[in-house]
């Protein structure tokens, strides 16, 4: 089995998951399930994207999967502090069967773009 570096893993995930900018999301009328994949402690320092749910990256496989309450076609945005964990989380969600997953990048990018937050 080929060993992968973290950089290679992120490169593979980036190729699988479309990136979307905060401006694109704010100008889009689509209703997204927004998932903050940072650790809970990280949210205390600055909040989270408005209406986002927090599921740390390491728990996604156990907390989220397509079901009768959550369609595999549900539009999903994932973000973290800088976008790297979000890329890996997006890949995981694709592997779990979700079809419409996008990487919003980092929380700071959202804030700098004037996005609404919950504190």
OpenMM code with the backbone's topology and positions (N, CA, C; nanometers):
from openmm import Vec3, app, unit

residues = "UNK UNK UNK UNK UNK UNK UNK UNK UNK UNK UNK UNK UNK UNK UNK UNK UNK UNK UNK UNK UNK UNK UNK UNK UNK UNK UNK UNK UNK UNK UNK UNK UNK UNK UNK UNK UNK UNK UNK UNK UNK UNK UNK UNK UNK UNK UNK UNK UNK UNK UNK UNK UNK UNK UNK UNK UNK UNK UNK UNK UNK UNK UNK UNK UNK UNK UNK UNK UNK UNK UNK UNK UNK UNK UNK UNK UNK UNK UNK UNK UNK UNK UNK UNK UNK UNK UNK UNK UNK UNK UNK UNK UNK UNK UNK UNK UNK UNK UNK UNK UNK UNK UNK UNK UNK UNK UNK UNK UNK UNK UNK UNK UNK UNK UNK UNK UNK UNK UNK".split()
positions = [
    Vec3(0.0843, -0.1184, 0.0000),
    Vec3(0.0000, 0.0000, 0.0000),
    Vec3(0.0887, 0.1245, 0.0000),
    Vec3(0.0531, 0.2204, -0.0844),
    Vec3(0.1287, 0.3453, -0.0911),
    Vec3(0.1009, 0.4303, 0.0318),
    Vec3(0.2068, 0.4785, 0.0926),
    Vec3(0.1918, 0.5705, 0.2048),
    Vec3(0.1685, 0.7095, 0.1489),
    Vec3(0.0826, 0.7850, 0.2167),
    Vec3(0.0515, 0.9203, 0.1730),
    Vec3(0.0928, 1.0185, 0.2811),
    Vec3(0.1466, 1.1290, 0.2387),
    Vec3(0.1773, 1.2369, 0.3317),
    Vec3(0.0491, 1.3172, 0.3556),
    Vec3(0.0438, 1.3928, 0.4645),
    Vec3(-0.0731, 1.4788, 0.4844),
    Vec3(-0.0952, 1.5734, 0.3662),
    Vec3(0.0133, 1.6239, 0.3101),
    Vec3(0.0012, 1.7148, 0.1949),
    Vec3(-0.0634, 1.6447, 0.0754),
    Vec3(-0.0252, 1.5208, 0.0516),
    Vec3(-0.0822, 1.4430, -0.0585),
    Vec3(-0.2302, 1.4146, -0.0326),
    Vec3(-0.2637, 1.3830, 0.0926),
    Vec3(-0.4035, 1.3572, 0.1276),
    Vec3(-0.4898, 1.4807, 0.1020),
    Vec3(-0.4372, 1.5976, 0.1379),
    Vec3(-0.5114, 1.7218, 0.1154),
    Vec3(-0.5226, 1.7512, -0.0337),
    Vec3(-0.4177, 1.7239, -0.1084),
    Vec3(-0.4204, 1.7434, -0.2540),
    Vec3(-0.5293, 1.6557, -0.3173),
    Vec3(-0.5388, 1.5320, -0.2746),
    Vec3(-0.6412, 1.4404, -0.3262),
    Vec3(-0.7806, 1.4912, -0.2893),
    Vec3(-0.7969, 1.5334, -0.1637),
    Vec3(-0.9266, 1.5844, -0.1183),
    Vec3(-0.9654, 1.7103, -0.1955),
    Vec3(-0.8697, 1.8003, -0.2161),
    Vec3(-0.8972, 1.9231, -0.2918),
    Vec3(-0.9446, 1.8927, -0.4337),
    Vec3(-0.8910, 1.7879, -0.4927),
    Vec3(-0.9306, 1.7498, -0.6285),
    Vec3(-1.0731, 1.6947, -0.6313),
    Vec3(-1.1185, 1.6380, -0.5204),
    Vec3(-1.2523, 1.5778, -0.5132),
    Vec3(-1.3621, 1.6779, -0.4789),
    Vec3(-1.3261, 1.7812, -0.4018),
    Vec3(-1.4260, 1.8714, -0.3447),
    Vec3(-1.4126, 2.0109, -0.4042),
    Vec3(-1.5226, 2.0603, -0.4590),
    Vec3(-1.5231, 2.1948, -0.5171),
    Vec3(-1.5125, 2.2980, -0.4058),
    Vec3(-1.4310, 2.4000, -0.4301),
    Vec3(-1.4217, 2.5121, -0.3370),
    Vec3(-1.5255, 2.6160, -0.3768),
    Vec3(-1.5781, 2.6841, -0.2767),
    Vec3(-1.6746, 2.7905, -0.3002),
    Vec3(-1.6346, 2.9081, -0.2116),
    Vec3(-1.6431, 3.0283, -0.2640),
    Vec3(-1.6027, 3.1454, -0.1869),
    Vec3(-1.7188, 3.1940, -0.0996),
    Vec3(-1.6870, 3.2675, 0.0069),
    Vec3(-1.7945, 3.3266, 0.0866),
    Vec3(-1.8876, 3.4132, 0.0015),
    Vec3(-1.8321, 3.4903, -0.0917),
    Vec3(-1.9153, 3.5760, -0.1773),
    Vec3(-2.0133, 3.4926, -0.2600),
    Vec3(-1.9662, 3.3802, -0.3130),
    Vec3(-2.0550, 3.2936, -0.3917),
    Vec3(-2.1695, 3.2414, -0.3057),
    Vec3(-2.1394, 3.2042, -0.1824),
    Vec3(-2.2438, 3.1531, -0.0927),
    Vec3(-2.3431, 3.2632, -0.0588),
    Vec3(-2.2923, 3.3824, -0.0289),
    Vec3(-2.3796, 3.4935, 0.0094),
    Vec3(-2.4688, 3.5386, -0.1056),
    Vec3(-2.4242, 3.5193, -0.2297),
    Vec3(-2.5034, 3.5585, -0.3465),
    Vec3(-2.5892, 3.4450, -0.4001),
    Vec3(-2.5779, 3.3303, -0.3397),
    Vec3(-2.6499, 3.2108, -0.3815),
    Vec3(-2.7772, 3.1992, -0.2978),
    Vec3(-2.8858, 3.1625, -0.3580),
    Vec3(-3.0104, 3.1451, -0.2833),
    Vec3(-3.0297, 3.0024, -0.2339),
    Vec3(-2.9283, 2.9209, -0.2492),
    Vec3(-2.9357, 2.7810, -0.2098),
    Vec3(-2.9350, 2.7690, -0.0575),
    Vec3(-3.0122, 2.6756, -0.0061),
    Vec3(-3.0101, 2.6485, 0.1369),
    Vec3(-2.9138, 2.5345, 0.1635),
    Vec3(-2.8098, 2.5627, 0.2392),
    Vec3(-2.7054, 2.4650, 0.2673),
    Vec3(-2.7140, 2.4139, 0.4102),
    Vec3(-2.6702, 2.2914, 0.4288),
    Vec3(-2.6351, 2.2425, 0.5612),
    Vec3(-2.4898, 2.2846, 0.5781),
    Vec3(-2.4627, 2.3701, 0.6757),
    Vec3(-2.3274, 2.4226, 0.6955),
    Vec3(-2.2658, 2.3521, 0.8155),
    Vec3(-2.1505, 2.2897, 0.7920),
    Vec3(-2.0849, 2.2126, 0.8975),
    Vec3(-1.9487, 2.2728, 0.9289),
    Vec3(-1.9320, 2.3104, 1.0538),
    Vec3(-1.8046, 2.3595, 1.1060),
    Vec3(-1.7310, 2.2378, 1.1611),
    Vec3(-1.6190, 2.2016, 1.1005),
    Vec3(-1.5484, 2.0799, 1.1420),
    Vec3(-1.4343, 2.1087, 1.2396),
    Vec3(-1.4318, 2.2308, 1.2951),
    Vec3(-1.3314, 2.2620, 1.3966),
    Vec3(-1.3690, 2.1939, 1.5279),
    Vec3(-1.2712, 2.1860, 1.6173),
    Vec3(-1.2968, 2.1348, 1.7514),
    Vec3(-1.3796, 2.2382, 1.8276),
    Vec3(-1.4610, 2.1927, 1.9216),
    Vec3(-1.5516, 2.2814, 1.9951),
    Vec3(-1.4786, 2.3987, 2.0597),
    Vec3(-1.3587, 2.3748, 2.1111),
    Vec3(-1.2829, 2.4820, 2.1768),
    Vec3(-1.2521, 2.5970, 2.0804),
    Vec3(-1.2370, 2.5654, 1.9532),
    Vec3(-1.2036, 2.6683, 1.8546),
    Vec3(-1.3190, 2.7654, 1.8316),
    Vec3(-1.4406, 2.7209, 1.8547),
    Vec3(-1.5569, 2.8058, 1.8324),
    Vec3(-1.5671, 2.9162, 1.9365),
    Vec3(-1.5141, 2.8916, 2.0554),
    Vec3(-1.5262, 2.9881, 2.1645),
    Vec3(-1.4495, 3.1169, 2.1384),
    Vec3(-1.3481, 3.1113, 2.0542),
    Vec3(-1.2651, 3.2299, 2.0323),
    Vec3(-1.3250, 3.3285, 1.9325),
    Vec3(-1.4212, 3.2872, 1.8519),
    Vec3(-1.4728, 3.3821, 1.7539),
    Vec3(-1.6096, 3.3510, 1.6990),
    Vec3(-1.6681, 3.2408, 1.7400),
    Vec3(-1.7999, 3.2052, 1.6913),
    Vec3(-1.7945, 3.1092, 1.5741),
    Vec3(-1.9064, 3.1055, 1.4995),
    Vec3(-1.9182, 3.0158, 1.3846),
    Vec3(-2.0065, 3.0814, 1.2804),
    Vec3(-2.0028, 3.0293, 1.1602),
    Vec3(-2.0897, 3.0790, 1.0535),
    Vec3(-2.2349, 3.0652, 1.0998),
    Vec3(-2.3153, 3.1680, 1.0713),
    Vec3(-2.4550, 3.1668, 1.1137),
    Vec3(-2.5250, 3.0376, 1.0696),
    Vec3(-2.5935, 2.9752, 1.1628),
    Vec3(-2.6715, 2.8524, 1.1421),
    Vec3(-2.5873, 2.7277, 1.1161),
    Vec3(-2.4569, 2.7372, 1.1323),
    Vec3(-2.3716, 2.6188, 1.1137),
    Vec3(-2.3875, 2.5246, 1.2325),
    Vec3(-2.3675, 2.3958, 1.2048),
    Vec3(-2.3612, 2.2984, 1.3130),
    Vec3(-2.2152, 2.2567, 1.3284),
    Vec3(-2.1775, 2.2257, 1.4499),
    Vec3(-2.0395, 2.1854, 1.4759),
    Vec3(-2.0316, 2.0340, 1.4884),
    Vec3(-1.9594, 1.9737, 1.3955),
    Vec3(-1.9260, 1.8317, 1.4030),
    Vec3(-1.7769, 1.8228, 1.3737),
    Vec3(-1.6940, 1.8035, 1.4772),
    Vec3(-1.5501, 1.7944, 1.4523),
    Vec3(-1.5183, 1.6894, 1.3465),
    Vec3(-1.4156, 1.7168, 1.2698),
    Vec3(-1.3787, 1.6306, 1.1572),
    Vec3(-1.3692, 1.4838, 1.1963),
    Vec3(-1.3143, 1.4547, 1.3109),
    Vec3(-1.2962, 1.3162, 1.3533),
    Vec3(-1.4246, 1.2436, 1.3888),
    Vec3(-1.5367, 1.3154, 1.3951),
    Vec3(-1.6640, 1.2530, 1.4315),
    Vec3(-1.7635, 1.2452, 1.3162),
    Vec3(-1.7298, 1.3002, 1.2018),
    Vec3(-1.8245, 1.3044, 1.0892),
    Vec3(-1.8826, 1.1683, 1.0547),
    Vec3(-1.7958, 1.0688, 1.0467),
    Vec3(-1.8399, 0.9354, 1.0051),
    Vec3(-1.9453, 0.8785, 1.0997),
    Vec3(-1.9409, 0.9215, 1.2245),
    Vec3(-2.0313, 0.8676, 1.3256),
    Vec3(-2.1566, 0.9516, 1.3446),
    Vec3(-2.1514, 1.0776, 1.3038),
    Vec3(-2.2619, 1.1699, 1.3286),
    Vec3(-2.3477, 1.2002, 1.2062),
    Vec3(-2.2955, 1.1747, 1.0868),
    Vec3(-2.3661, 1.2181, 0.9669),
    Vec3(-2.3594, 1.1119, 0.8592),
    Vec3(-2.4746, 1.0749, 0.8082),
    Vec3(-2.4803, 0.9855, 0.6926),
    Vec3(-2.6166, 1.0030, 0.6263),
    Vec3(-2.6242, 0.9743, 0.4979),
    Vec3(-2.7539, 0.9877, 0.4310),
    Vec3(-2.8588, 0.9011, 0.5004),
    Vec3(-2.9790, 0.9564, 0.5145),
    Vec3(-3.0887, 0.8842, 0.5790),
    Vec3(-3.2194, 0.9422, 0.5277),
    Vec3(-3.3294, 0.8951, 0.5839),
    Vec3(-3.4574, 0.9509, 0.5405),
    Vec3(-3.4722, 1.0960, 0.5862),
    Vec3(-3.3965, 1.1373, 0.6884),
    Vec3(-3.4011, 1.2758, 0.7356),
    Vec3(-3.2982, 1.3656, 0.6681),
    Vec3(-3.1997, 1.3049, 0.6016),
    Vec3(-3.0925, 1.3814, 0.5386),
    Vec3(-3.0573, 1.3164, 0.4050),
    Vec3(-3.1038, 1.3775, 0.2988),
    Vec3(-3.0849, 1.3227, 0.1646),
    Vec3(-2.9385, 1.3262, 0.1226),
    Vec3(-2.9002, 1.2297, 0.0420),
    Vec3(-2.7645, 1.2294, -0.0136),
    Vec3(-2.7431, 1.3479, -0.1080),
    Vec3(-2.8524, 1.4133, -0.1505),
    Vec3(-2.8427, 1.5297, -0.2386),
    Vec3(-2.8508, 1.6628, -0.1635),
    Vec3(-2.8531, 1.6581, -0.0306),
    Vec3(-2.8536, 1.7800, 0.0495),
    Vec3(-2.7283, 1.8622, 0.0186),
    Vec3(-2.7433, 1.9905, -0.0154),
    Vec3(-2.6249, 2.0741, -0.0381),
    Vec3(-2.5524, 2.0989, 0.0951),
    Vec3(-2.4250, 2.0653, 0.1004),
    Vec3(-2.3470, 2.0764, 0.2237),
    Vec3(-2.2248, 2.1642, 0.2009),
    Vec3(-2.2016, 2.2556, 0.2953),
    Vec3(-2.0788, 2.3342, 0.2995),
    Vec3(-2.0002, 2.2912, 0.4222),
    Vec3(-1.8710, 2.2723, 0.4059),
    Vec3(-1.7847, 2.2428, 0.5199),
    Vec3(-1.6791, 2.3521, 0.5297),
    Vec3(-1.6432, 2.3858, 0.6523),
    Vec3(-1.5351, 2.4819, 0.6728),
    Vec3(-1.4651, 2.4500, 0.8037),
    Vec3(-1.3461, 2.5071, 0.8182),
    Vec3(-1.2671, 2.4896, 0.9407),
    Vec3(-1.1952, 2.6215, 0.9666),
    Vec3(-1.0767, 2.6161, 1.0213),
    Vec3(-1.0017, 2.7394, 1.0470),
    Vec3(-0.9369, 2.7929, 0.9197),
    Vec3(-0.8776, 2.7040, 0.8405),
    Vec3(-0.8036, 2.7479, 0.7214),
    Vec3(-0.8464, 2.6783, 0.5924),
    Vec3(-0.9284, 2.5753, 0.6003),
    Vec3(-0.9756, 2.5059, 0.4809),
    Vec3(-0.9162, 2.3684, 0.4588),
    Vec3(-0.8102, 2.3345, 0.5316),
    Vec3(-0.7457, 2.2043, 0.5108),
    Vec3(-0.8294, 2.0898, 0.5674),
    Vec3(-0.8718, 2.1028, 0.6922),
    Vec3(-0.9581, 1.9995, 0.7508),
    Vec3(-1.0907, 1.9919, 0.6769),
    Vec3(-1.1379, 2.1065, 0.6280),
    Vec3(-1.2632, 2.1080, 0.5524),
    Vec3(-1.2511, 2.0252, 0.4249),
    Vec3(-1.1368, 2.0323, 0.3587),
    Vec3(-1.1157, 1.9511, 0.2378),
    Vec3(-1.1235, 1.8028, 0.2716),
    Vec3(-1.0561, 1.7632, 0.3785),
    Vec3(-1.0583, 1.6221, 0.4189),
    Vec3(-1.1978, 1.5799, 0.4641),
    Vec3(-1.2681, 1.6701, 0.5337),
    Vec3(-1.4047, 1.6405, 0.5767),
    Vec3(-1.4973, 1.6262, 0.4559),
    Vec3(-1.4797, 1.7128, 0.3571),
    Vec3(-1.5601, 1.7030, 0.2355),
    Vec3(-1.5391, 1.5710, 0.1651),
    Vec3(-1.4152, 1.5267, 0.1592),
    Vec3(-1.3856, 1.3968, 0.0988),
    Vec3(-1.4567, 1.2855, 0.1753),
    Vec3(-1.4532, 1.2922, 0.3068),
    Vec3(-1.5212, 1.1921, 0.3892),
    Vec3(-1.6707, 1.1909, 0.3596),
    Vec3(-1.7315, 1.3093, 0.3507),
    Vec3(-1.8751, 1.3167, 0.3230),
    Vec3(-1.9082, 1.2588, 0.1858),
    Vec3(-1.8238, 1.2853, 0.0877),
    Vec3(-1.8437, 1.2250, -0.0455),
    Vec3(-1.8376, 1.0731, -0.0355),
    Vec3(-1.7395, 1.0231, 0.0383),
    Vec3(-1.7245, 0.8783, 0.0535),
    Vec3(-1.8416, 0.8172, 0.1292),
    Vec3(-1.9085, 0.8966, 0.2147),
    Vec3(-2.0267, 0.8498, 0.2866),
    Vec3(-2.1519, 0.8519, 0.1990),
    Vec3(-2.1416, 0.9111, 0.0798),
    Vec3(-2.2545, 0.9085, -0.0128),
    Vec3(-2.3199, 1.0421, -0.0413),
    Vec3(-2.2707, 1.1502, 0.0175),
    Vec3(-2.3279, 1.2816, -0.0119),
    Vec3(-2.2727, 1.3320, -0.1451),
    Vec3(-2.3614, 1.3873, -0.2276),
    Vec3(-2.3248, 1.4253, -0.3642),
    Vec3(-2.2880, 1.5721, -0.3821),
    Vec3(-2.3466, 1.6598, -0.3009),
    Vec3(-2.3314, 1.8042, -0.3212),
    Vec3(-2.2561, 1.8647, -0.2026),
    Vec3(-2.1256, 1.8452, -0.2002),
    Vec3(-2.0412, 1.8916, -0.0898),
    Vec3(-1.9415, 1.9936, -0.1440),
    Vec3(-1.9318, 2.1076, -0.0749),
    Vec3(-1.8371, 2.2115, -0.1162),
    Vec3(-1.7553, 2.2571, 0.0045),
    Vec3(-1.6315, 2.2976, -0.0232),
    Vec3(-1.5399, 2.3470, 0.0787),
    Vec3(-1.5477, 2.4994, 0.0823),
    Vec3(-1.5972, 2.5527, 0.1926),
    Vec3(-1.6076, 2.6972, 0.2108),
    Vec3(-1.4745, 2.7580, 0.2546),
    Vec3(-1.3819, 2.6734, 0.2941),
    Vec3(-1.2498, 2.7230, 0.3339),
    Vec3(-1.2409, 2.7494, 0.4819),
    Vec3(-1.1858, 2.8662, 0.5165),
    Vec3(-1.1615, 2.9003, 0.6557),
    Vec3(-1.2609, 3.0001, 0.7120),
    Vec3(-1.2830, 2.9906, 0.8419),
    Vec3(-1.3756, 3.0789, 0.9118),
    Vec3(-1.3359, 3.2256, 0.8960),
    Vec3(-1.2065, 3.2547, 0.9048),
    Vec3(-1.1607, 3.3935, 0.8918),
    Vec3(-1.1965, 3.4531, 0.7560),
    Vec3(-1.1929, 3.3715, 0.6510),
    Vec3(-1.2316, 3.4196, 0.5177),
    Vec3(-1.3783, 3.4619, 0.5173),
    Vec3(-1.4623, 3.3840, 0.5853),
    Vec3(-1.6052, 3.4147, 0.5952),
    Vec3(-1.6246, 3.5486, 0.6673),
    Vec3(-1.5554, 3.5651, 0.7798),
    Vec3(-1.5674, 3.6878, 0.8585),
    Vec3(-1.5182, 3.8081, 0.7777),
    Vec3(-1.4032, 3.7952, 0.7126),
    Vec3(-1.3470, 3.9058, 0.6326),
    Vec3(-1.4395, 3.9459, 0.5181),
    Vec3(-1.5167, 3.8501, 0.4671),
    Vec3(-1.6095, 3.8787, 0.3574),
    Vec3(-1.7407, 3.9396, 0.4073),
    Vec3(-1.7534, 3.9537, 0.5398),
    Vec3(-1.8746, 4.0137, 0.5954),
    Vec3(-1.9862, 3.9150, 0.6207),
    Vec3(-1.9531, 3.7867, 0.6248),
    Vec3(-2.0546, 3.6846, 0.6504),
    Vec3(-2.1089, 3.6922, 0.7920),
    Vec3(-2.2353, 3.6564, 0.8078),
    Vec3(-2.2983, 3.6586, 0.9400),
    Vec3(-2.2447, 3.5435, 1.0242),
    Vec3(-2.2299, 3.5719, 1.1547),
    Vec3(-2.1808, 3.4683, 1.2455),
    Vec3(-2.2705, 3.4577, 1.3683),
    Vec3(-2.2646, 3.3425, 1.4322),
    Vec3(-2.3253, 3.3201, 1.5630),
    Vec3(-2.2116, 3.3186, 1.6635),
    Vec3(-2.2294, 3.3906, 1.7745),
    Vec3(-2.1236, 3.3912, 1.8759),
    Vec3(-2.1662, 3.3176, 2.0005),
] * unit.nanometer
topology = app.Topology()
chain = topology.addChain("A")
for resn in residues:
    res = topology.addResidue(resn, chain)
    for name in ("N", "CA", "C"):
        topology.addAtom(name, app.Element.getBySymbol(name[0]), res)
